[in-house]
Amino acid sequence: MSNFKLVAPYCGVSRYDKRFFVYYMNTEDNLRREYIFNTDEDANNFSNAIENLAVFMKSIPARKKEAYHQEFLDLLLREVDHKLNIRTNPPEPTAAAFALKA
């Protein structure tokens, strides 16, 4: 997963065309959300928002980061046409798991 990027201590993102994979690393079931956007514009807007979120999260207290992150995603995606798949227990270790150990 060459384009994996850690955006928070508990979360990483990778992108493939109009698909984004958000990995939550501190969960027992290796939660992964896959967001599939219908347009390049929506995918690019999401990518830019994730970058801005990483900068913003530096000023948030650690105990509140995960809640802010989820609220941010909910607000960002409320009116964007996309599909969400939630998966658990990937068959092999993910890059997110390796990033946690590093």
Secondary structure, 3 states (H helix, E strand, C coil): CCCCEEEECCEEEEEECCEEEEEECCCCCCCEEEEEECCHHHHHHHHHHHHHHHHHHCCCCHHHHHHHHHHHHHHHHCCCCEEEEEECCCCCCCHHHHHHHC
